[in-house]
Amino acid sequence: MDAITDLGVCFRFGQGVQRDILQAAELFMQAAEESGDVVAMGNLSDLKDELQLMAEQGNAMAAAYVAHTEKYVSVISHV
């Protein structure tokens, strides 16, 4: 697991930092794109529903992340 993914997990669950789903998604996306971290891809996939809800409530960043998570959901389903 990538250190960036570890930091994303901290933001996802509020471990040592304030919980921030958008920051977690950003870090998971960075780890997935830069190093192909499958754990980061799985975390993005796990966040999809929560990000979708935020997007439906008008959060533009969440909507952008939802669009990107689709790519990783399909990768994870084939692993």
BELWO-V337519 format. One record per residue. N is the residue number from 1. PHI is phi in whole degrees, -180 to 180 (999 if undefined). PSI is psi in whole degrees, 0 to 359 (NA if undefined). OMEGA is omega in whole degrees, -180 to 180 (999 if undefined). Layout:
<<N,PHI,PSI,OMEGA> <N,PHI,PSI,OMEGA>>
This chain:
<<1,999,138,-179> <2,-76,147,179> <3,-62,327,178> <4,-65,322,177> <5,-64,317,177> <6,-56,316,179> <7,-66,321,176> <8,-59,320,178> <9,-63,320,178> <10,-59,315,179> <11,-70,324,-179> <12,-62,317,-175> <13,-105,0,-180> <14,70,39,-180> <15,-92,101,180> <16,82,354,178> <17,-141,164,175> <18,-69,136,180> <19,-59,130,-178> <20,-149,98,-176> <21,-64,321,-180> <22,-66,319,177> <23,-65,319,178> <24,-60,314,-179> <25,-62,319,179> <26,-60,314,-179> <27,-68,318,178> <28,-63,319,180> <29,-65,319,179> <30,-61,313,-180> <31,-65,321,180> <32,-66,317,-177> <33,-77,319,-175> <34,-78,322,-175> <35,-126,4,180> <36,66,29,-176> <37,-65,111,-178> <38,-67,328,177> <39,-64,318,177> <40,-63,319,178> <41,-62,319,178> <42,-64,320,178> <43,-65,320,176> <44,-61,317,179> <45,-61,318,180> <46,-65,330,-178> <47,-85,352,-172> <48,-53,312,-177> <49,-65,319,180> <50,-66,318,177> <51,-65,322,179> <52,-61,316,178> <53,-62,317,178> <54,-63,320,179> <55,-64,319,179> <56,-65,335,178> <57,-87,6,173> <58,102,8,-179> <59,-82,110,-176> <60,-67,322,179> <61,-64,316,179> <62,-60,320,179> <63,-62,319,179> <64,-65,319,179> <65,-68,324,178> <66,-60,317,180> <67,-60,320,-180> <68,-74,328,-177> <69,-66,333,179> <70,-55,319,180> <71,-61,319,-176> <72,-80,331,177> <73,-62,318,-180> <74,-70,325,177> <75,-65,313,-178> <76,-63,323,-178> <77,-69,345,179> <78,-102,1,-179> <79,-90,NA,999>>
